[in-house]
Amino acid sequence: MSIAVIVNLLKRLPNIYREYRYVNYALLALSVVFLLYPLGVSIPGEVESYLPFELPTIPSFVATNYPDRPCSSCGLTRSIVSLYHFDLNAALRFNKAGILVLTLAIAQFFLRMPLLFWKSSELCWFDLIQLVACGVAIRAFLDASLSFAF
C-alpha cells in the first residue's frame, strides 16, 4: 500500500480527536511514571537507587502463581534498572527484552508530543495503530526470547 492510500483511509475514519486527547494525556502521564520509576528502584547486590529513598518493586504474579510455567517477563524490571545505571551486561543477563521495552517507552513519550499540539484525527488513528503494533512487538519478542531460553 502506498502512503497516499493509507492517508486516504485514515481521513475516512471518524474524528476522534476530542475524545482521544484524554487518552493521550493519560498515556503521557503513564510514560513519565514508567520512565521515572526505575530511578527509585535498587537491585540488592547490584545497583542502588538514584533517589534517597527506595520505591517498592512490583512482584511477578505469573512466577508466583504458576511456578511450573516459565515467565517471559521475569527480570524485566531489573533489566531496565540496570540500563538506567548504564550496565548493559547486567541488563542483558536479566532479560534481553529490557532494551526493547525501554526504547519503546522513550519513543512513546516523544510520540505523545505531536498529539498535544496538532489537532488531527488522522494522527490519533495512526497513534492507536502504532500502540497496538508496539504491544504486539513486545509480546512477540518476549515469547521468542522465552522459546530460545529453553
C-alpha positions in Angstrom: 0.0 0.0 0.0 1.2 3.4 -0.8 1.3 6.3 1.7 -1.5 8.1 -0.2 -3.8 5.1 0.2 -3.1 4.9 3.9 -3.7 8.7 4.4 -6.9 8.5 2.4 -8.1 5.6 4.5 -7.3 7.5 7.7 -9.2 10.5 6.5 -12.4 8.4 6.1 -12.3 7.2 9.8 -14.4 9.2 12.3 -13.0 12.2 14.0 -11.9 11.1 17.5 -9.5 14.0 18.4 -11.7 15.4 21.2 -12.0 12.0 23.0 -8.5 10.8 22.2 -6.8 13.8 23.7 -7.7 12.5 27.2 -6.3 9.1 26.3 -3.1 10.9 25.1 -2.8 12.8 28.4 -3.2 9.5 30.4 -0.6 7.8 28.2 1.8 10.7 28.6 1.4 10.5 32.3 1.9 6.8 32.3 5.0 7.1 30.1 6.5 9.7 32.5 5.8 7.4 35.5 7.3 4.4 33.7 10.4 6.3 32.7 10.9 7.8 36.2 10.1 4.7 38.3 13.4 2.9 37.7 15.3 5.8 39.3 13.9 4.8 42.7 14.4 1.1 42.5 17.5 -0.7 43.6 18.7 -4.3 42.9 20.2 -5.9 46.0 23.8 -6.7 45.4 23.8 -5.0 42.0 22.8 -1.3 42.0 21.5 1.3 44.4 18.6 3.6 43.9 19.3 7.1 42.5 16.7 8.6 44.9 17.4 8.9 48.6 14.5 6.5 49.3 13.6 3.2 47.6 10.3 2.5 45.8 8.7 -0.9 46.2 9.2 -3.3 43.3 6.3 -4.9 41.5 6.0 -8.7 42.2 5.9 -11.1 39.3 2.4 -12.6 39.6 2.9 -15.2 36.9 6.0 -16.5 38.6 4.4 -16.6 42.0 1.1 -18.1 40.9 2.4 -20.6 38.3 5.9 -21.7 39.4 5.9 -24.6 36.9 5.5 -22.2 34.0 8.5 -20.2 32.7 7.8 -16.4 32.8 8.9 -14.4 29.7 8.9 -11.1 31.6 10.9 -12.3 34.6 13.9 -9.9 35.2 12.4 -7.1 33.1 12.3 -4.6 35.9 15.9 -5.5 36.9 17.0 -5.2 33.3 15.5 -1.7 32.9 17.0 -0.6 36.2 20.4 -1.9 35.1 20.0 0.1 31.9 19.4 3.2 33.9 22.7 2.5 35.6 24.4 2.0 32.2 25.2 -1.7 32.9 24.4 -3.3 29.6 25.8 -6.7 30.5 23.6 -7.0 33.6 20.6 -5.8 31.6 21.1 -8.5 29.0 21.7 -11.0 31.7 18.4 -10.2 33.5 16.2 -10.0 30.4 17.1 -9.1 26.8 13.7 -7.5 26.2 14.5 -4.7 28.7 16.3 -2.8 25.9 13.3 -3.1 23.6 10.8 -2.1 26.3 12.8 0.9 27.4 13.4 2.0 23.8 9.7 1.8 23.0 8.8 3.6 26.3 11.1 6.5 25.3 9.6 6.5 21.8 6.1 6.6 23.3 7.0 9.6 25.4 8.1 11.5 22.3 5.2 10.2 20.2 2.7 11.8 22.7 4.0 15.3 21.9 2.6 15.8 18.4 -0.8 14.9 19.7 -0.6 17.7 22.2 0.0 20.4 19.5 -1.7 19.1 16.3 -5.4 18.7 16.2 -5.6 15.8 13.8 -7.9 12.9 13.8 -5.7 11.0 11.4 -2.8 11.3 13.8 -4.9 9.9 16.6 -5.8 6.8 14.5 -2.1 6.4 13.5 -1.2 6.6 17.2 -3.7 3.8 18.0 -2.3 1.6 15.3 1.3 2.2 16.5 0.3 1.5 20.1 -1.1 -1.9 19.1 2.0 -2.6 16.9 4.3 -1.8 19.9 2.3 -4.1 22.1 2.5 -6.9 19.6 6.2 -6.4 19.1 7.0 -6.6 22.8 4.8 -9.7 23.2 6.4 -11.4 20.2 9.9 -10.5 21.5 9.2 -11.8 25.0 7.7 -15.1 23.6 10.7 -15.5 21.2 13.2 -14.9 24.0 11.4 -17.4 26.2 11.4 -20.1 23.5 15.1 -19.6 22.9 15.9 -19.8 26.6 14.7 -23.4 26.9 
